[in-house]
Amino acid sequence: MKLIVKLLLTALAVLVLSHFLSGIIVSNYVTAIVVAVTIAVLNMLVRPILIVLTLPVTVLTLGLFLFVINAIIILLAGKLITGFYVSSFFSALLFSVLLSLFRSVLFTFLKEEK
């Protein structure tokens, strides 16, 4: 149940960010949910491979290269999903940073009590 809520919150963040960023276009609500699911799957499958392949650069930049990896994931999602358009690398970079911030704020409300 918590996974579904997180995916819906991510879809909400995708919709909100697409209204404020000119380089990101989401056609409708269903596409935003598909984008949230696709980003989650790409983060599980592709992101670890990219992190391992770029480990020296990531260490050299003190982890800042992870922002580039997140932007690559967003660009890849833009290529895979019709109805989700990313205009440039810098739009994807800004979108990924803002999406991470939105998700961290939204997910603080879902913390479990012990």
C-alpha positions in Angstrom: 0.0 0.0 0.0 2.8 2.4 0.9 4.4 1.7 -2.5 1.3 2.8 -4.3 1.1 6.0 -2.3 4.7 6.8 -3.0 4.1 6.2 -6.8 1.1 8.5 -6.7 3.0 11.2 -4.8 5.8 10.9 -7.4 3.2 11.3 -10.2 1.8 14.3 -8.5 5.3 15.8 -8.2 5.9 15.1 -11.9 2.7 16.9 -12.8 3.5 19.9 -10.7 7.0 20.2 -12.0 5.9 19.9 -15.6 3.7 22.9 -15.1 6.6 25.0 -13.8 9.4 23.8 -16.0 9.2 24.8 -19.7 11.4 21.9 -20.9 9.3 19.1 -19.4 5.9 18.2 -20.9 3.5 15.6 -19.5 0.4 15.0 -21.6 -2.0 13.8 -18.9 -2.4 12.2 -15.5 -2.1 8.7 -16.7 1.2 9.5 -18.3 2.4 11.0 -15.0 1.7 7.7 -13.3 3.5 5.8 -16.0 6.5 8.2 -15.7 6.6 7.6 -11.9 6.5 3.8 -12.4 9.1 4.0 -15.2 11.5 6.1 -13.1 11.1 3.7 -10.2 12.0 0.7 -12.5 14.9 2.5 -14.1 16.2 3.5 -10.7 16.1 -0.2 -9.7 17.7 -1.6 -12.8 19.8 1.0 -14.7 21.0 3.3 -11.9 23.1 0.7 -10.1 24.8 -0.2 -13.3 25.6 3.4 -14.1 26.9 4.1 -10.6 29.3 1.2 -10.9 30.5 2.2 -14.3 31.0 5.8 -13.3 32.4 5.2 -9.8 35.8 6.9 -10.3 34.1 10.0 -11.6 31.5 10.0 -8.8 34.3 9.7 -6.2 36.3 12.4 -7.9 33.4 14.8 -7.9 32.4 13.9 -4.3 29.1 12.4 -5.4 27.9 15.3 -7.6 28.0 13.1 -10.7 25.0 11.3 -9.3 23.0 14.3 -10.4 24.1 13.6 -13.9 23.1 9.9 -13.5 19.6 11.0 -12.4 19.3 13.3 -15.4 20.3 10.4 -17.7 17.5 8.3 -16.1 15.0 11.2 -16.8 16.2 11.5 -20.4 15.8 7.7 -20.8 12.3 7.8 -19.4 11.5 10.6 -21.9 12.6 8.4 -24.7 10.7 5.4 -23.5 7.3 7.0 -22.8 5.1 8.7 -25.3 3.5 11.8 -23.8 6.5 12.6 -21.7 8.9 15.0 -23.4 12.2 16.3 -22.1 13.7 19.0 -24.2 17.3 19.1 -23.1 19.9 17.6 -20.7 19.7 20.7 -18.5 15.9 20.5 -18.2 16.4 16.9 -17.2 19.0 17.8 -14.6 16.8 20.6 -13.1 13.8 18.3 -13.2 15.7 15.5 -11.4 17.0 17.7 -8.7 13.6 19.3 -8.1 11.9 15.9 -8.2 14.2 14.6 -5.6 13.5 17.5 -3.3 9.7 17.2 -3.8 9.9 13.5 -3.1 11.9 13.9 0.0 9.4 16.5 1.4 6.4 14.5 0.4 7.8 11.2 1.8 8.5 12.7 5.2 4.8 12.5 5.8 4.9 8.7 5.2 7.5 7.8 7.9 6.5 4.8 10.0 6.2 5.2 13.7 8.0 2.7 15.8 
